Amino acid sequence: MLAKILSSALIGIDACLVEVEIDIAYGLPVFTTVGLPEAAVKESRERVKSAINNSGYTFPDDRITVNLAPANIKKEGTGFDLPIALGILAATGLFQQELIAEYLVLGELSLDGRVKPVKGSLSMALAARDAGYKGILIPADNMNEASVVSGIEVLPVKNLSQVVDYLSGDIRIEPAMTDLEKIFAEGCKSESDFSEVMGQEHVKRAMEVASAGGHNLIMIGPPGSGKTMLAKRIPTILPPLTFEEAIETTKIFSITGMLEQGQALVTQRPFRTPHHTMSDAGLIGGGHIPRPGEVSLAHNGVLFLDELPEFKKHVLEVLRQPMEDLKVTISRATSTLTYPASFMLVAAMNPCPCGYLSDPKHECRCTAQQIQRYRSKISGPLLDRIDMHVDVPAVPYKDLMQDSMAETSKEIRKRVIKARGLQSERLKRTKIYCNAQMGSRHIKKYCSIDQASSSLLETAIDKLGLSARAYKRVLKIARTIADLAGEADIKIDHISEAIQYRNLERSVKF
């Protein structure tokens, strides 16, 4: 007696189809699972046996062989419980296999037959649609997440008995539906706003430029100057997630189990703030079975590293590759996985260990050796990859007590969206979507400057000692400033402002 049930396994953030083959033969009662199953998959035999018996069905006392094909892909997780149980029941003739052949099945079983949620149901729904299947059978707790995929039926199930009754034709399960407009409307709400930040107008301007072009940014200033407060409000001025970006971001959160129960999509740009004690594997990703790190969880959003010099130096150095390639490739003996990592890096640090170097109202007690050791944790190559360097001084009392409200995030966001629209139109024939991602070929084509601007930039390079990478970053920042101003060409005042965002290379030598 042979039965076949279709399911899926995760490879990175994507799902691949897996055929669960069940063979029941006469012989001593043995339950064998083959096809590179990991520990949780092997343990499914006890859950499946108890779930079948406690649901009122008979578990066969024969030789049962479960094959997970293709056998060269490692299978992990508890999502194979439900397809294995259905395969056993189908092999015993409890229901016909014709209907189940049109669906993919995923779900963990409890001992009493309840179907529990699993990771990666969104990726599975996309795989089922792309493969041309009618729909998927998934745990009811995962239905909101999977039902955002159009073109397939998403059938939520609560227990094993309900699935068997549906496949026997005794009941009907209504497909789950999701209102995407409502989800995105709710995702636009935010509790924080730039209007709550008093003073620091030049820092707000720098953040507007960084958000408009997707540029990385570092803030340097004394404690209490508002660096963290400003950084936390950057997502409120970034353009809203597109549906494609939301899907890609949600897939990452889904496979890591970080979606809230009942959440359908990640509709707000991620804002990740890892602690400075984090390891390189936690930041980049890794493990025996490679998992996404913070740089991937910040995909399409912001990665905020507060107290940057407190991070271990080797941890910071691993950021260099994803900042350039916008992806992370993790290689292990058994597998090599690539995760997306297109994020906007925002970092904050004090100018010295005590934080009060160059503060006119506080005395710095750090020695030159302490300051040098503190700053040397950030290498020149890493600093060179951060587009914008912004000085954040302490806020004067008069700014704290001003009555007039500052500009709101909504007003700033309008300008950012308009600038991003110009970039999207300009770069529509490429695979990039913002100025920060432009390569040498794009810079040469879209960042041409006149003679006066060229002379100013040449002087700045000589005086600040800018590298070739920093020179290109100045041009990209100037292009973003021109986009915010609605100008087709880069002018000398755009170059001048862009240079100001690199002047910390003169005042802060790393």
Helices and strands as residue ranges (DSSP letters): E 2-11, E 14-25, E 30-34, H 39-42, H 44-54, E 63-69, H 81-91, G 100-102, E 103-105, E 108-109, E 115-116, H 121-130, E 135-139, G 140-142, H 143-146, E 153-157, H 160-167, H 180-187, G 194-196, H 201-213, E 217-220, H 227-232, G 234-236, H 243-255, E 271-272, H 280-284, E 285-286, E 291-292, H 294-297, E 302-305, G 308-310, H 313-317, H 320-325, E 327-331, E 336-340, E 344-349, H 368-375, H 380-384, E 388-391, H 397-400, H 409-426, G 435-437, H 440-446, H 451-464, H 468-484, H 492-500, H 504-507
